[in-house]
Amino acid sequence: MLIVYCLLFSGQKVRFRYPQFLQGILLMDTVNYSYHFEFNDGREEEFLLKLDTKSLTPVQNKSIKPPGWARLEFNQCIGCPLSLENLYCPLATQLAPLVETLTDVTSIEEIKVTVTQDERVISRDTTAQEGISSMMGIITATSGCPLTDFFKPMARFHLPFANMEETFYRATSMYMLGQYYRWKSDMSADMDMKGLSQFYANVAKVNKYMAERLRANKHEDSVVNALVLLDMFVQSVPDCIDTFLDELNPLFEPFLRDQHIM
């Protein structure tokens, strides 16, 4: 049983008992995702993504040597902040097991994907490119690439096969929570969300050069097209964000009734 002691402003120490369903989540060292792919010919592939709970960095076997196409200088992104002291591109390194395993899969191949998270299981009949694209969202955000790590909170609360509206909502909510933490830290806060478009512009750049890496290594099209599918949303954010926020505005009418929220 997990019991937490909270010190109140009055100085009194109060014992608080967490509900049973929360105790396991709070004590976990890792956040875990499993993507299981079932092909029509009977083939099955499973990918386990294990992330450190606090840092969301991948927990993996570091003895596995990345392939040559994952070297940093191989089609390195223009403007990449990493120096060649980093032998391998962190994103390419994390994508390598997925890419190398599914190198022979075509993008439109029909498959069944089962995603197992610590809290739920989601299954869907879909195409290879869509299943791979969903998994890529986690990998991209948590790979260690300095241009994509802003999206770690979205990876922590990953929603497999999210549609565009759901992803917009999660992205804008994540960004504004980030601004709240900046405000709490006496830093400037971007209440106009102009910086969100820049975040996505950086990700679009990463996607472009990662696709060039994969094409240069002559992989089958499923992984490249999965990246393209992911990039379609990324590219749409700067042009669509204001429209999306306007469409959501009526849902927040209860927040706008009174001048003061409290």
Secondary structure, 3 states (H helix, E strand, C coil): CCEEEEECCCCCEEEEECCHHHHHHHHCCEEEEEEEEEECCCCEEEEEEEEECCCCCECCCCCCCCCHHHECCCCCCCCCCCCCCCCECHHHHHHHHHHHHCCCCCCCCEEEEEEEECCCEEEEEEEHHHHHHHHHHHHHHHCCCCCCHHHHHHHHCCCCCCCHHHHHHHHHHHHHHHHHHHHHCCCCCCCCCHHHHHHHHHHHHHHHHHHHHHHHCCCCHHHHHHHHHHHHHHHHHHHHHHHHHHHHHHHHHHHHCCCCCC
